Amino acid sequence: MNMDLNDNNHFKNRFFFQSVKHALAGIVTVIKAERNMRYHLFISLIVIVLCTFLRISLVEWCIIIGCLSAVLTSEMLNTAIETTVDLATNGQHHILAKRAKDIAAGGVLVTSIGALIIGLIILVPKLLNRLFY
């Protein structure tokens, strides 16, 4: 299915709101289809509630929201990569397909560990202070 570069115009969004509609459809799709995305969203909700309870600063909110966004985005990119690999390999096992999927999953793990460490650095002292003082 080779196409001329000029033939791709019918795939492009002509209007901003059309782009937003497609992006929202992608978010809904990944939430419905991917269990790990739902786990990340659940953890994100817990973190947001905890941050509200601990009354973190504006700068800390920015850092936490950045971390949560990075984890959710990495999970979405991982899903996109896995879906594309499955399409390209037609569901057949291939060592390079496995490598691509493993690397993408590793990216989610690295992002999640980084977010966890940052969250612990910000939240544990505040939580201990709230519990014991």
LINBELKA-V134101 format. One record per backbone hydrogen bond with DSSP energy under -0.5 kcal/mol. CO is the residue of the C=O (numbers start at 1). NH is the residue of the N-H. Records with the same first field share a line. If there is no record, write none. Layout:
CO->NH ; NH
//
This chain:
4->7
5->8
6->9
7->10
8->11 ; 12
9->12
15->19
16->20
17->21
18->22
19->23
20->24
21->25
22->26
23->27
24->28
25->29
26->30
27->31
28->32
29->33
30->34
33->35
34->38
35->39
36->40
37->41
38->42
39->43
40->44
41->45
42->46
43->47
44->48
45->49
46->50
47->51
48->52
49->53
50->54
51->55 ; 56
52->55
57->61
58->62
59->63
60->64
61->65
62->66
63->67
64->68
65->69
66->70
67->71
68->72
69->73
70->74
71->75
72->76
73->77
74->78
75->79
76->80
77->81
78->82
79->83
80->84
81->85
82->86
83->87
84->88
85->89
86->90 ; 91
87->90
89->92
94->98
95->99
96->100
97->101
98->102
99->103
100->104
101->105
102->106
103->107
104->108
105->109
106->110
107->111
108->112
109->113
110->114
111->115
112->116
113->117
114->118
115->119
116->120
117->121
118->122
119->123
120->124
122->126
123->127
124->128
125->129
126->130
127->131
128->132
129->133
//
